[in-house]
Amino acid sequence: MENTTNESFKIHGENLLKKVKELIEEGNIRKISIHDSEGKELMSFPLTIGVVGAVFAPVLAAIGALAALIGDCSITVERESAGE
């Protein structure tokens, strides 16, 4: 049975794109959500195993634009965890 865990990071907008790229490279991420400092969801996208490269280019471009507009934010990550 698949288990998932959620993890949140507080981050400043200028570091947002770098952090999202790092998370995508980890490979065990199922979904990433970005929230503003008040907790309002600004963006959310699922990550499908095996989907990389050019498919993420538009998403990363949108995150880059968002990062330029916001200050403090948080990233919530849904991870796949190994089943026992």
trRosetta pair geometry for C-beta under 8 A, 3 or more apart (Angstrom, degrees):
i j d omega theta_ij theta_ji phi_ij phi_ji
1 83 5.3 148 66 -129 57 138
2 80 6.5 -56 -162 -141 105 96
2 83 6.3 -87 -99 -58 26 117
3 80 7.5 107 77 -166 55 53
3 81 4.6 -50 95 67 104 99
3 82 7.5 -6 46 79 112 23
3 83 5.6 145 -4 -91 100 68
3 84 8.0 28 -17 -3 144 80
4 30 6.2 -56 -122 21 125 147
4 78 5.3 6 179 -178 127 95
4 79 6.4 153 -158 76 71 42
4 80 6.1 -44 -102 -100 74 42
4 81 6.5 150 -118 8 19 89
5 78 7.5 161 80 -154 34 51
5 79 5.2 -19 61 59 84 98
5 81 5.0 59 -10 -37 108 129
6 76 6.0 -4 -170 -175 106 99
6 77 6.9 152 -154 78 54 48
6 78 5.6 -25 -96 -98 76 65
6 79 7.6 170 -89 15 25 78
7 76 7.3 160 81 -154 38 54
7 77 4.9 -19 62 59 89 100
7 79 6.4 22 4 -9 112 119
8 74 5.4 8 -175 175 106 120
8 75 6.8 161 -153 82 56 47
8 76 4.8 -22 -98 -99 85 73
8 77 7.4 177 -83 15 35 73
9 19 6.6 -155 105 -176 152 145
9 74 6.4 164 81 -157 44 69
9 75 4.7 -4 54 53 99 96
9 77 7.4 33 -4 -10 102 111
10 72 6.8 -1 -175 -171 96 102
10 73 7.7 170 -152 93 56 33
10 74 5.1 -36 -98 -98 58 89
11 15 5.2 -119 -176 83 108 109
11 16 5.9 137 115 -86 127 64
11 19 5.6 -81 -119 -10 164 162
11 72 7.6 157 87 -151 33 59
11 73 6.1 -28 70 70 78 77
11 74 6.9 126 19 -111 76 36
11 75 6.2 11 14 -6 127 105
12 15 5.4 72 64 18 78 102
12 16 7.6 -113 102 -40 39 82
12 71 6.5 -44 -148 177 80 58
12 72 5.8 -44 -104 -95 62 58
12 73 7.6 106 -137 22 18 75
13 16 5.2 -26 -153 -18 41 123
13 66 7.5 -137 -145 127 104 67
13 67 4.5 149 177 -163 81 60
13 68 7.1 -173 152 -45 125 10
13 69 7.2 -144 -154 64 151 41
13 70 4.3 164 -89 84 130 73
13 71 5.6 -88 -8 -121 117 12
13 72 7.3 -88 -26 -55 81 16
13 73 6.1 80 -75 0 73 115
14 67 6.4 118 -95 168 22 107
15 18 5.4 -62 -165 46 62 115
15 19 5.7 61 141 -25 87 108
15 67 8.0 -164 49 -150 25 125
16 19 6.0 -64 -150 37 26 108
16 20 6.3 23 158 -17 66 108
16 34 7.1 53 -157 -131 124 133
16 63 6.3 -151 130 173 109 97
16 66 7.0 -97 116 97 157 97
16 67 4.0 -161 51 -103 124 109
16 70 7.6 61 -42 69 153 112
16 73 6.4 23 -93 58 124 131
16 75 7.4 151 -140 -58 80 118
17 20 5.8 -55 -146 37 31 110
17 21 6.4 32 155 -19 65 106
17 60 6.7 81 -148 -164 101 83
17 63 5.3 136 -100 119 79 108
17 64 5.0 36 -86 -87 141 71
17 67 5.3 -77 -29 -27 94 158
18 21 5.9 -57 -152 35 29 111
18 22 6.5 31 151 -20 64 105
19 22 5.6 -53 -151 34 34 114
19 23 6.4 34 152 -20 66 105
19 75 6.3 -168 121 -3 130 158
20 23 5.7 -54 -149 36 33 112
20 24 6.4 35 153 -21 65 104
20 32 6.3 101 -134 171 94 161
20 34 7.9 -32 -81 -70 124 120
20 60 7.2 175 104 -115 128 77
20 63 5.5 -71 34 -174 166 162
20 75 6.9 -160 -79 -122 80 146
21 24 5.8 -52 -148 34 32 112
21 25 6.5 33 153 -21 63 106
21 60 7.1 53 -78 -123 94 121
22 25 5.8 -59 -154 34 30 113
22 26 7.0 43 148 -33 62 97
23 26 5.7 -42 -161 12 37 118
23 29 5.4 71 160 -65 94 155
23 32 6.2 112 112 -93 146 131
23 75 7.3 -146 -37 149 157 145
23 77 5.9 -136 -151 -108 138 138
24 27 8.0 51 159 -62 40 43
24 29 6.6 -84 -102 45 39 141
24 32 7.9 -55 -68 -30 81 145
24 47 6.5 -170 -123 -119 80 143
24 52 7.6 133 162 -122 113 90
24 56 6.8 76 -149 -135 157 162
26 29 6.0 87 72 -26 109 102
27 49 7.8 58 -171 -124 80 81
28 79 5.3 39 122 -161 98 93
28 80 4.9 -121 -173 52 85 91
28 81 7.9 78 166 -77 130 40
29 32 6.3 16 171 -53 132 95
29 47 5.0 45 102 45 93 148
29 77 5.7 -68 -130 -164 107 107
29 78 7.1 99 -165 73 66 55
29 79 5.9 -49 -103 -102 52 68
29 80 7.7 -131 -71 3 7 83
30 46 6.6 -32 160 -151 65 83
30 47 6.2 -163 -161 55 16 86
30 78 4.6 -60 65 104 102 102
30 79 6.7 156 5 -121 89 14
30 80 5.6 108 -45 -46 108 86
31 44 6.8 12 178 -176 105 93
31 45 7.1 -177 -150 95 68 34
31 46 4.9 -36 -98 -108 86 61
31 47 6.6 -163 -78 11 31 79
31 77 7.4 161 85 -156 55 43
31 78 4.1 22 48 37 95 119
32 44 7.1 -176 96 -146 49 53
32 45 6.0 -6 59 58 87 78
32 47 6.8 55 -8 -29 96 112
32 75 6.3 -21 -164 -169 97 102
32 76 7.4 150 -158 79 46 51
32 77 5.7 -10 -106 -106 73 72
32 78 7.8 -135 -64 22 35 75
33 41 5.8 -50 -174 -133 113 107
33 43 7.2 173 -153 94 50 52
33 44 4.1 -5 -108 -106 84 94
33 75 7.2 149 79 -160 49 52
33 76 4.5 -11 60 58 102 100
33 77 7.9 -159 27 -70 69 33
34 41 7.3 104 76 -157 48 62
34 42 5.0 -53 101 62 95 102
34 43 4.5 14 43 55 111 92
34 44 7.2 -157 21 -70 64 52
34 63 7.3 151 -39 -125 157 93
34 66 6.9 89 113 133 156 152
34 73 6.0 15 -176 159 91 134
34 74 7.5 163 -154 84 50 44
34 75 5.7 -21 -101 -103 69 71
34 76 8.0 -164 -74 21 24 72
35 39 5.4 -11 174 -151 133 32
35 40 6.2 150 -157 71 81 33
35 41 5.4 -47 -97 -94 81 47
35 42 6.4 156 -116 2 24 86
35 73 6.2 162 83 -170 48 84
35 74 4.9 -13 61 60 101 91
35 75 7.8 -178 21 -82 76 24
35 76 6.7 42 -9 -10 115 106
36 39 7.2 -43 69 23 68 19
36 40 5.0 0 34 55 108 90
36 42 5.7 98 -41 -45 86 117
36 70 6.1 -129 -116 -141 88 133
36 73 5.6 -57 -119 -113 35 89
37 71 6.8 -8 -37 79 130 96
37 72 4.6 65 -85 87 114 100
37 73 6.4 -87 -53 -88 64 44
37 74 7.8 115 -101 -15 40 89
39 74 7.9 -1 -103 35 54 127
41 44 5.9 -9 -175 -38 125 112
42 66 6.2 128 141 -154 134 134
42 70 7.3 -65 -83 -59 170 154
42 73 7.3 -50 13 -140 139 133
43 62 6.8 155 -125 130 148 118
43 63 7.0 -159 95 -92 164 75
43 66 6.2 -79 -18 -78 140 167
45 59 5.7 83 -132 -137 179 133
47 51 7.1 -164 -168 66 61 105
48 51 4.4 53 71 7 96 127
51 55 5.1 -71 179 80 96 158
51 56 7.5 127 136 -47 87 92
52 55 6.8 103 86 41 9 107
52 56 6.5 -27 -156 -6 41 122
53 56 6.7 131 70 24 20 94
53 57 7.7 -17 145 -36 48 95
54 57 5.3 -23 -156 -11 47 122
56 59 5.0 -63 -159 47 62 115
56 60 5.5 61 144 -25 89 105
57 60 5.9 -57 -142 39 27 108
57 61 6.3 30 157 -21 63 106
58 61 5.5 -52 -146 35 33 115
58 62 6.4 34 154 -19 65 104
59 62 5.8 -55 -152 36 31 111
59 63 6.4 31 150 -18 65 105
60 63 5.5 -50 -145 37 35 113
60 64 6.3 41 152 -23 64 103
61 64 5.6 -51 -150 33 31 115
61 65 6.6 30 152 -16 63 104
62 65 5.7 -53 -150 37 33 110
62 66 6.3 35 151 -20 65 107
63 66 5.5 -53 -146 38 33 114
63 67 6.2 40 153 -27 65 104
64 67 5.6 -50 -146 30 29 115
64 68 6.9 31 154 -21 60 102
65 68 5.9 -54 -157 29 33 113
65 69 6.9 19 151 -11 63 111
66 69 5.9 -71 -157 40 34 106
66 70 6.2 -2 164 3 74 116
67 70 6.7 -72 -132 46 25 90
70 73 5.3 47 132 -50 137 123
